[in-house]
Amino acid sequence: MRFIITILLLFILSSCQNIERNCNDYKTGYFEFTFNDNGKEKTAKFLRTENLNIDLFEGKIDSASIRWINDCEFIQKKINPKNMAEQRAVHFKIISTTKESYTFQYQDASPDANKKKRVEKGVAYRVEKFKITN
């Protein structure tokens, strides 16, 4: 019996890992995010300041306002939305960090009650400064 209790205790303690979340390290800076779009891998770059996000994707620049909820979560809303879908705010949450990157999840900030809640995940990497021009 003592052996079983010892094994269970070791299992419980080994499964309790401490996830690093130094979110303040990633509140501002230059980042790169790779994602899958209909089977094609694409990369977007973005500059985030305390209250602004500037995306550079496929030669186009887009801006969004940022409102921080806490050190690890923020709401992002496009400044000049082109359609109804772009008018919706997006809730971002940093779920873990490393020295070079952070893992995040994002979802519609005000989801439709009739649709299934969709949460996506991604990893953003800190990159060197890049030039944002039209």
N, C-alpha and C positions, 0 to 999 in steps of 0.2 A: 504494500500500500504506500509506504514511504517513497519507494521508487517512482510510482505513478505520480504522486504529488510533486516530486522534484522535477520530473519531466514536464509536467503541466506548467509549473512555475517558470522553468527555463524557456518554454515555448512562449508563454505570455510576455516575459521580459524581452525576449529577442524580437518579438513582433512590434514592440513599442519603439519605433525609430523616430528620431527627432528630425523633422523636415525643416531645412533652412529657409527662412523667409526674411531676407534683408531687403524689404520692398523699397525703402528710401533710396537704395543704391540705383534703382531703376525708375524713379519718378521722372527723371529728365535724362535726355541724351539722344544719341543717334542709334537706331536699331534696324535690324533686318529680320524679316519673317518669311519663311518659305511655306507654301501651302499647295494643296492639290485642287485644281479647277478642272472638273470634267476629265480626269485622267491625266492632265498635264500639270507638271510641277512648275509653279511660278514663284517669283520672289518680289516682295515689296519692301521698300525702305521707308522709314519714317523718322521724323524728328519730333520729340515730345518735350515741351516746356511744362512749366507748372500748370498752365491752363489752356494749352493749345497743342494740337497734334497735326503735323503737316506730313501727308503721305506723298510718296513719289512712286508711281506704279505705271509701267508701260509708257513712260514719257509724259504722264499726266500728273498734275499736282492737285491735291484735294486737302481741304482744311476742316478741322473739327474742333469744337470747344471741349474742354475737359473740366469736370467738376469732381474733385476727390471726395469720396465718402469717408475713407480712413486711409491709413498708410498703404494699404494693399488693394484698395478697390476704387474704381472711378466710373463715372458715366460719361460717355462720349457722344456728341451730337454734331452732325455735319452742319457747317456754317451756311453753305449754299446748296441745299439738297435739290436734285434735279427731278425727283419723282417722289411719290408717297412712301415708298419703301425706304428711301434715304432720309426721310423725315423722322424715322423712328430712332430713338436713342439706344445705345448699346451699353450694357453693363460688363465691365472687365474686372477680373479678379486675378491677382498674382497669387499662384498657389505654391510655388517654390522658386528658389533662386540658387544660382551657382556663381562662381566668380565671373563667368563670361556670358551667362544667359539667365532668362527667367521663363518659367512655364506659367501659362495663363489659361484661363477659360473665359469665354464670353458668350453672352446671350442677349436677346431682346430685353431691354430694360422694362418694357411694359407689354408683355406677351398677350396675345389674343387668347381669351379664355376657351375658345372653341378649338384651338390648335394645340397639338402636343408640344410641350416645352422642349426646345432644342438648345442644348449646350454644346459648344464646340471648344476644343483645346488647341493650343499651339505653343511654340517655343520661339521666343525672340532673342536674338543675339546682339550684344553691343558691338557696334562697328565704328570705324574711324569716321570722322566728319566727311560729309559728301556735300556737293554743291546742289542747291535747289534753284533751278532756273526754268523758265518757260521755253 
